[in-house]
Amino acid sequence: MRKSIAGCLCLCTVMLFLAGCQKAYYKTMETFGYHKRDLLVERVEDARDAQESAKEQFQSALEKFGEVVDFRGGELEEKYKELKSELEKSESKAGSVKTHIKDVENVAEALFDEWKSELSQYTNDSLRRSSEKKLNLTRQRYEQLIGAMKRAEEKIGPVLAAFRDQVLFLKHNLNAQAITSLQDELASVEADIESLIKEMEASIAEANSFIKAMGKE
């Protein structure tokens, strides 16, 4: 029980520390003219670029998987190493996507909290209502964006899991029978990656739309 309480206290301390660091970071950036709104757009751009890069990597991984399935003689160990390398690259890109989406969420939360709290500072009701309307519209756009990003991110896990299975199976079965087994899985892998790429493209399009809308305001 004591360990549990201590663990919770430690977690709370870390969270408060990180929250304090974020506030200090945003404050510092504002002194250089970078406000939360600017940071949100910048981080959406980074998340979009990370998804674009991940999309290209998964397409490359699918091509490499197809090459292994079509393998006809030669050193199978080399093909395994190539496929394993594609898996590691895909995992790295997936991690980057996850990190950038979290960065978007963090600055968006800070922006909307600040925006909402500052509405009470208006003495002019007309300006307050206008600002509140703009806040709600921006939040709606953001919810559409983060929803698309999350849907794409959720597709990555199952694709990587299936990919890891194929690489692990090939590692322990470097023979023609293993290639035959992989051939049976090719259609499923293709379908999963194509579905992932479709979601990523939708997310990228949503990000571009969000960035464009923010630039017009």
Secondary structure as UniProt FT lines:
FT   HELIX           2..31
FT   TURN            32..33
FT   HELIX           36..69
FT   HELIX           76..118
FT   HELIX           119..121
FT   HELIX           125..172
FT   HELIX           176..216
//
